[in-house]
């Protein structure tokens, strides 16, 4: 009998979501003391590590961990919080994307689908990188 993942096409959105969910679940199960990630900056010498947006803003891995957990909660609940500061930047983005929004609905769908695949892959890699870094911190090798 084939596994559920094997039945899905390699580029399936459902498979991308399962990979993401699995990586986040593994991160949560592995990182028992997230406070150990405080004051640990992103190490850009590590080729396996994924560039964490939190590191770009001089945040530590703990804040990156919290960001990944918050995104996970939004994905699972389907609720997107309303933030006035972010809505202003979204308004600017919406204004610059107006020509795209008037495009063919099918082209718009493919544009967003490609973006969603990219974001899901990035979040999956970030959570895997964060889990690996945590294991390095506590001295466990995989």
N, C-alpha and C positions, 0 to 999 in steps of 0.2 A: 504494500500500500504506500502511495506517495505521500510525502508530508504536504501540509497545506501550502507552505512556501514554494515547494517544487511545482505545484500546479499553477502558480502565478507566473506570468511573464516577467522576465528579469527587469524590465523597465516599467512594471506596473506600479501605479500610485499606491495600491494597497500594500504591495511588498515594501515600498519605500517607507510607508507609515509603520509597518511591522518592524522593519529594521530600526527605525527611530525609536519606537516604543521599547524594543528589546534593549537598545543601547542605554536609554534613560533608566529603564528598570535595573539593568546591571549597575549603572552608576549609583543609583539609590541604594542598592543592596551592598555595594562595595564600600561606599564612602559613609562610614559609620560615625566619623568625627569630622564633619565639614569644617570645623573651626581650625583644623590643621592646615587648611588651604589659605588661611589669612596671611597676608603679607608675602605670599608666594607669587612672584611675578611670572608672566609668561616667558618661557625659555625659547627664544627664536633660533637657537643653535640646534635644536632637536628637529631633524627632518621629518619625523613621524608626527610631530605635533601640528595641530591645525591652528591657524591664526585666530585667536579668540577676540571677538569684538571688545570684550572687557579689557583685554591687554592693551588695545589701541588707545583706550581712554585712561590708561594708567590705573586700571582697577586690578585688584588681585584675583586669584583663582577662586576665592570664596565668593566674590561678587559674581563671577562667571557661573559658578555652581548655582547660586540663587537665581540668576537669570534663566538658566536652563530649566530649573524646576518651575519657575513662573510660566515659561512658555509651555512646558508639559501640561500644567494645570489648565492653561487656556485651550490647548489642543483637545484635552480630554473633556472639558466642560462645554466647549463651544462658545464660551462667553469672552468677549473682548472688552477689557476695561476701558472706560471713557476717561481720557486724560487730556485736559485742556491744552497743556504745553505741546503734547504730541499732535493734537488735532490741528494746531496752527501749522506745524511742519507738513502734516498730511495735506492741508489745503494748498500749500505751495506745490507739493508733489502732484496733487490732482490737477492743478492749473497747468503744469508743464506736460502732463499726460493727456490733456484734453483731445488733441488730434487722434491719439490712439484709442481713446474711449469712443470716438465716433466711427471707428473702423468697423470692419466686418465682424460680427459676433464670433464667427468661427476662428478668425485670426486672433481675436482678443482672448478666446478660450485657450488657444495653443500658447499664446504669450504667457498667460497666467499659469498654465500647467507646467511649462518649462521652468518658470520662476519657482513654483512650488517644489518641483523635484530638486532644484538647486538648493533651496532653503532646507528641505528635509535632509538632504545629504550632508550639508554643512553642519546642521545641528547634531546629526548622528556622529559625525567625526569629532565635533567638539566634545560631546559627552564621552566618547571613547578616549580621547586624548586626556580629558580631565580625570577619568578613572585611572588611566595608566600613570599619570603624574601622581595621583594620590597613593597608588601602590608603591611607587618609587619613594615617596616621602616616608611611608611607614616601613619600608625595607622589605617588601614582599615582591618577588619576581614571578612573572607569569610565564 
